[in-house]
């Protein structure tokens, strides 16, 4: 039985929020603070809607897939049957994004939906007659909004900061420098910490998967790890401090197998997931479509699925070849000859065994081109149509160990960093490293955190985003492409927004 904070679809009807510069929408909330939020339970029923919005940052849609498409670990090839080809996605894969890219516009709307919903909820919380009893939920909501602004800063760099539920048409927001957005996010997360409970002080069975202090520490650790990119000033020591705040609780540990973090069986019980999102489509409470979008169609037979997956999201040899032969993380990738779970060959309609090969043509790939990653296991899943009930993962303990290791290495403490990297490697039966380089750390993050939404910012931080080439990205990338253009539609709606350089 699932014990979790559920996020029902119908809550989204409470907040008709688009992008923060959309002036057509005047209604920002259906709730009246005078007659609602009289109890914490009533207030929480609206806060969970922000969790729903934030879940799309790690789910299968554009705010997740567009940054992943710019990396060497994630592809959406067009298929010879006409499926999946979209020029906007092709442009992401070749680092050719323009301000008119509609998928980047969708990503903008998804990110600012988080912010807009949080602003509406905050306005009602702070106006409630019960406000003195809602300090924890107000802090939680500020943290969720800060997460939205983290992604806005990460993706577009220079964005407006809006903290009100309504925008004055005569006073439209202006673009703020990336470093200023960083300071805002940092201050909001630090303020939220004052009222957030520690994981040590809550009943996980009933509190999961809401943010704790440790979830905020994890967000700050990620921010500080990338601070030099965002602001020009390195914050390695702060990244170490935030990581230690999590490690020193003694609450978290690596699971026996990395795949355990993404199974239904471990939901609410895993020692590794620091923050994530509840999923139970059987009661219209969020959904997981990774298996629908990523698995090969013939996996319907392999796993006894109630639908044929879409043979969509793929990876190739660059990602596969990072793993040693006996690294158990490699087992999560479907490549080469395919078999049923009992070992029998998985056959196509013509009687031939399915063999997955690297992508030959990114614009018109055959159905067997591209490997597939089983990030979320279909085994044991409860299905509602093609919606799975695996909980979605935002941050896990392995990431924190690697954040601390990198920050230690960059401050000259290589001897302290090496055991942390090996701790992650040994869990997956990878060989023990005796020396450590920055390349080792980047590669280990790529192996461990594949398809978890970290790769683009990692590649930017290490420089490989600009200097490395892979199919279909076959040219050097100029540094200004580390951030996206502000979508044309947003600048048309708000001329006060300033386009990012070179776009």
N, C-alpha and C positions, 0 to 999 in steps of 0.2 A: 504494500500500500504506500502511496506517495504522501509523505508529510512535507508540505512545502507551501510557500507563498505563491498562490496561483494568480496568473495575469490574464483575465478573460478578455476576449476580443471586444465585448460590448463596452468596456471602459473607454475604448478609443472614441466612441461616439460622444463622450463628455468633452472632448477637446478637439475642436475642428481647427487645428493649427497647421498652417503650411510653413513656408520659409519665413524668416523673421522680417523680411522686407515685403511680404505680400500684403498689399493694402486693400484687397478686395474683401477680406474676411474681417468682420467686425466682432463676431462672437468668439470669445476666447475661453469661456467656461460656462457650463450650465448650472454649476453649483452656487448656492447662495450661502455666504459665510454666516448670515444671520440665522439660518435654519439648518445648517449642516455643520459637520466637524464638531459636533457636541461631544463626541467620544473619540478616543484614539482609533478605534476600529473603523469608524466612519471616515476619518482622515486617511487611514492606511489604504482604504479602498480606492482612493485616487492616486496615492503615491505609487501604487503598483503599476499604474498606467505608464509611468515614466520608465520603470524597469522594462516594460514591454518595448517602448521606443528604443531604449539603449540596447536591447537584445539584437537589433538588426545590425549592430556594428560587428557582431561575430557570426551572423547568420549568412544566408546564401545570396542576399540581394546586393544592390549596387554599392552601398556604403561599405560593404565588406569586399565585394569581388573587384571593384575598380582598382583599389591600391594593390590587391593581390595580383591582378593581371599585369601590373608593371614589373613584377618580379620574375625570377628564374624558376619558380616552383609551381606556377598556376597558369593554366591556359584554358581558353574556351575556343576551340577550333570550330570554324564553320564546317558543316558536314555535306557530303556529296548529295544527300537527299534534300538539301536546302535548309536543314535545321541548324539552329544556333548561330548562323552568320549574322553579325551586326557590326557595321563599320566602326561604331563608337567603341566597341570592345577591341576590335583590331587596332584602333589607334592607341588604346591603353597599352596593348602588348608591345607596340613598336615605339612607345614614348612619343607619340605624335598628337597628344591631346590638345584641343583648341577650346576657346571659350564657348563655342557652339555645341560641344559634346553633350548630348542629352542625358547620358548615363551619369556624367558628373553633376548635372543639374539634379537628377533624382537623388544622388548621394547627398548633395547640399540640403535638399528638402528633408531627407531622413535625419541628418545631423541636427538641423535646426528645429525639427519636430521635437527632439529631446528637450532642447532649450525652451521652446515655446510652451510645451506642456508643463515643464518644471516651473516656469514663470507664472503660469496660471494657477498651479497648485499652491505655490508659495504665497501668491496674493491672497488666496482664500484661507490658507493656514494662518497667516499673520493677521487677518481680519476676523478670525473666529473668536466668539466669546469665550472659547476654551483655550485660547492661545497659550496661557501660562502652563498648560499641561502638554503642549505639543512641541516642546523644545527639541526633543530627539527627532521627531519627524521633520521638523524644519531643517535641522542639520542634515538629515538624510537626503532631503530634497535638494538642498544646496550642493551636496556632494554629487548627486546625479546630474544636476545642471552643469557642474564643473566638468564632469566627464564628457558631456556634450561639447563643451567649449574646448576640452583637450583635443577631441577629434577634429573640430573645426580648425584649431591652430595647427594640428599635425598635417591636415590635408591642404588647407588653403593659406596658412600662415597668417596673413593679415585680414582680419574679419571684424565686423562690428560687434560690440559688446552691448547687449540689450538685457536689462534685468526687470523690465516691466511687462505685463501681460498685453498691453495695448501700445501700439506705436502711433504717435501723432503724425498725421500726414503732412503737417507743416514743420515738422522737426525730425526728419528722417535720420537714422543713425549713420555715422561715418565709419570708414574703415580704420581700424586701430592696428598699430604695428604688432608684429608677432610677439616681440618681447613683452609688450604690455599685456597681451592676452595671456601669456605665460604667467606673469605676475598675478593676474586676476585669478586664474585657475589655481595657482599655488595658494593664494590667500584664502580662497573659498574652501579648499580641501583642508587646510590647517585649521580654519575656523570650525569646520564640521567635526573635526576630531574631538573637540571639547565636549560634545554631547553624544558622540557615538559610543556604543558599548564595545568592549573587547569580545573576541570569540570565546575567551575564557569565562565570560560572565553571562552567557546566554545559553538557553537550551536549544541546541542545534536542531533537534527534531521539530521544534515549533518555529524557530527563528529563521532557519535556512530558507532561501538563499540571500537574505537581505544583507546589505553592506554592514560590516563591522569596522572597528578601527583598523584592523589588519587589511581590509580591502582598500581603505584609504591610504595606508602606508604603501601598499603595492602600487597604487596609482601614482603616488609621489615618487616611488623608486623608479618607475618607468619614465616619469617626467625628468627627473634629475639625471638619469642615464643619457637622455637625449638633450639635456639643457644647452650644451655647446652648439648644437645644431639650431635650436630654437632661439637662443639669446646671444650666442657668441661667447658665453662664459661657462666653463666646465663646472659641474657640481658632483664630481665623483664621490667625495666624502659623504655628501648628503644621500647619495644613492646607497652607499654602504650602511649608513645609519638607518634608513628606512627599511632596508633588507633585514638588518639585525633586529629591528622592532618586531618583525614577523618571526624570524628564526628563533629568537629568544623566548617566545611564548611557549615553545615546546609542544605546540598543538599540532603542527603540520609535519608531514613526512611524505616521502615518495611512496606511491603505491607499488605493489610488486611488479606490475606491468604498466607501461605508459598508457596502453589502450583502456585500462580499467577506468580511467578518469572520464571516459566518454560512453560508458555502458549504462544501461538502465539499472542494472543490478547495484551499482555503487552510488546512486543518487542520494544525496543527503547524508551519506556515510563515508565518503571518501576523505582521506586525510590530506589530500593534495590540492583540491580545488579551494581557492581562496574566495573567489566570487564567480557567480554564474547566474543562470536564469532558469526558472521553473518552466517545465513544459508538460502539458497534459491535454492534448487535443480532444480527448474523449469528453471533456467538459468545457470545450471551447476556451481553454486556457493556454494560449501560445502553442507553438508547433515547431517541429524540426524537419526541414526538407533537404538536409544534406544528402541523405541516401537517394532521394528522388533525383536530385540534380547531378550527383557525382558518380553513382555506380553505373556500370554497363548494363544494357537492357537485359542481357542473359543472366544477370545476377538475380532476376526474378525466379529463375529455376534453381539457382545455386542455394539461395536462402529462403525459398518458399515465400516470396513477397507477394502481397495482394495487387501488385501493379508492376509494370515494366519500367525500370528507371530510364532516365532521359539520355544517358551516354553523353553527358555534358562536360563538366569540369574535369580537367586532366592535368597530368604532369608528365615530365619526360626524363631523359637520362641524366641531365644535370643534377636534378634532385635525387634520383635513385642512386647514382654512383657516389654520393656522399657517404652512404652507409657501407660499413664492412659487411662481408658475406653473412656473418653470424649475428649481426646486430638485429635484435628482435623488432626494432622499429621498422625495419625493412619489410617485415611480414605484413604490415598494414597496407602495403602498396600492392595492387594487382598489376602484374606485368608478365609478359611472356605467355607460355601455355597456361590455360585456365582449367580448373578442375572443380568438380562438386566437393562438398565438405567430406564425402567418404572416399575421395581420391580418384573417382572415375572422371574421365575427360569430359569437359563441358562442351557440348557439341552445338554448332550452328544448325540452321534449318537444312543445309545441304549435307549434313552428316560429318563435316570437318570440325576438328577441334578449334575452339576460339583461341587465337594467339594474339595478344596485345603487343603492338610494336610502337616505336616512337612516332611522333607526328611527322608526316612527310609534307603535308600541305596544310598550313594553318587556315587557309580560306576554304578548302574543300577536302576535308579529311574523310577517309573511309571509316566505317564503324569500329574497326579494330585498331585505329590509330589513337595513341595516347594511353597512358597508364591511369589508374584510378586509385584514389586514396580512401581507405576505410577509416576516416577519422572518427566517425560515430558508427559504432557497430550495429548492424541490423539484427544481431542475435538477441533474442529475448525482448524485442521491441513490441509495444502495443500500438497497433495501427488504427488510425481514423482516416480511411482512404489512403492517400499517399503521405499523410502526415505522421511522423514518428514521435514518440514521447521521450526520446533522450533529452536530458537537460543540456542546455548550451553552456559552454565554459568561457569565462572571460579571462581570468588569471589563475594560474596554478603555481604551486610551490617550486616546481622545477625551474620556472622562469625566474623566480626570486633568487635561487641559488646561482643561476647563470648571470643575473644582473650583478650580484655581489662579486662574483668571480671577475667579471669584466672590469668593474670599478676598482677592485683591488689591483688587477694587472696594470691598469692605466695609471695607478698611483705608485707603481714600482714594487708592489707586494706580490710578486709572482708565486713565491713559495706558498702563500696563503690562498691564492686563487686556484692553484692546480688541484688540490683535493676536492674542491667544490665541483669542478668540471668532471673529475673522475667519478664523483658520487652519482652524477646524472648518467654518465656513460656506463658505469658498472651495472646499473639497474637494467639496462637493455643488452647486457652481454657484450658490449663493445670493449675493445682492448684498453688497457690502462695507459694513459699518457705519462711519459716520464719528463717531458719538457712541454712548454706552453708558449704559443704565439697568439697574436691577435687574430690571425687567420684561423687558428684552431678554435678560438672562441666564437668567431662568426659562424664557422661551419657547424659547431655543436649546437648553436642556437637554431640554425637552419634545420638540422636533423630533428632536434627535440620538439620544436615549436612549429613544424611545418603546417601550413594552412590555418594557423591560429591568429593571423592578422598582424604579425610582428615583422614580417620579412622586409617590407619596403623600408620602414624606418631603420631597421638594422642595416640594410644595404646602404642607405644614405649615410648613416653614422660611420660605417666602415669604409665608405667610398666606392664600393663595388657597383652601386647603382649607376654610377657615372662611367666607370672605366671598363667594366666587364661587358661582354657581348654573348648572346645566346640566340638561338632561333626562337621567334622571329625578330628579336631586337638585335640588330647586327651592326649598329653604329654606336659611337661614343655619345653619351647623353650630356648636354650642357647642364651646369649646376643649377641654373634658374628653374629647371624642370623638377626640382625637388619638391616644389609646391605646385598645386593645380591653379589654373585660371579661375577667377570668379565667373560663374556662368553668365552668359550674355543676358539671359532672362532676368537675373537678379539686378544687374546694372541698369537694365531698361526700367525695372520697377523702382529702383532707387539710384538716381544719378549721383548721390553722395558717396557711393562706393567707388573706390579707386582700384582699377585693374592691376593685377600683379605684374611685375616687370617682364618685358619681352613677349607678353601675350597681346 
